Amino acid sequence: MANAIINVTNLRLRTFIGFNPEEREKKQDVVINLEIHYPAEQACETDEVDQALNYKVITKEVINIVENGHFLLLEKLVAEILAACHSHSSVHYAKARVDKPHALRFADSVSLTLDWAK
């Protein structure tokens, strides 16, 4: 079996994330990285679009979740993104990482990663 690994790197979006009063009123930047595994043997053999996982569809779902969401915790945001990735039946592994830039005074960002396997 040909195991395809799709990586979406540094998807930059804005959302309501955090539980402090100012975080509840103003959108903040987040940076999202996804790793999605699926069997690609048929796509490799046939070169047919319908045999491949459409990463554009998944990315649009993630954008919708993030831009229209309100989250207190990174854990919930990352879990929702991860659920969008593995809701597609051909996906057998997915990992999502969300960075929250400037969340700490002396750090570039704080991130949280979750993964899922079928």
Solvent accessible surface area in square Angstrom, and as a share of the most:
residue,aa,sasa,rsa
1,M,163,0.73
2,A,38,0.30
3,N,69,0.36
4,A,25,0.19
5,I,89,0.45
6,I,26,0.13
7,N,93,0.48
8,V,26,0.15
9,T,97,0.56
10,N,69,0.35
11,L,32,0.16
12,R,167,0.61
13,L,17,0.09
14,R,105,0.38
15,T,0,0.00
16,F,38,0.16
17,I,2,0.01
18,G,4,0.04
19,F,137,0.57
20,N,63,0.32
21,P,97,0.61
22,E,113,0.51
23,E,27,0.12
24,R,85,0.31
25,E,137,0.61
26,K,137,0.58
27,K,63,0.27
28,Q,42,0.19
29,D,74,0.39
30,V,0,0.00
31,V,17,0.10
32,I,0,0.00
33,N,37,0.19
34,L,5,0.02
35,E,43,0.19
36,I,0,0.00
37,H,25,0.11
38,Y,15,0.06
39,P,52,0.32
40,A,6,0.04
41,E,72,0.32
42,Q,97,0.43
43,A,19,0.15
44,C,95,0.57
45,E,120,0.54
46,T,56,0.32
47,D,134,0.69
48,E,89,0.40
49,V,135,0.78
50,D,117,0.61
51,Q,70,0.31
52,A,45,0.35
53,L,18,0.09
54,N,80,0.41
55,Y,132,0.50
56,K,125,0.53
57,V,63,0.36
58,I,1,0.00
59,T,24,0.14
60,K,123,0.52
61,E,59,0.26
62,V,0,0.00
63,I,52,0.27
64,N,87,0.45
65,I,42,0.21
66,V,0,0.00
67,E,70,0.31
68,N,107,0.55
69,G,12,0.11
70,H,111,0.50
71,F,13,0.05
72,L,98,0.49
73,L,91,0.45
74,L,26,0.13
75,E,87,0.39
76,K,107,0.45
77,L,0,0.00
78,V,0,0.00
79,A,44,0.34
80,E,56,0.25
81,I,0,0.00
82,L,12,0.06
83,A,47,0.36
84,A,9,0.07
85,C,0,0.00
86,H,54,0.24
87,S,80,0.51
88,H,45,0.20
89,S,101,0.65
90,S,46,0.30
91,V,0,0.00
92,H,51,0.23
93,Y,49,0.19
94,A,0,0.00
95,K,72,0.30
96,A,0,0.00
97,R,105,0.38
98,V,0,0.00
99,D,13,0.07
100,K,20,0.08
101,P,34,0.21
102,H,155,0.69
103,A,43,0.33
104,L,106,0.53
105,R,212,0.78
106,F,180,0.75
107,A,39,0.30
108,D,128,0.66
109,S,37,0.24
110,V,48,0.28
111,S,46,0.30
112,L,44,0.22
113,T,64,0.37
114,L,60,0.30
115,D,84,0.44
116,W,65,0.23
117,A,71,0.55
118,K,155,0.66
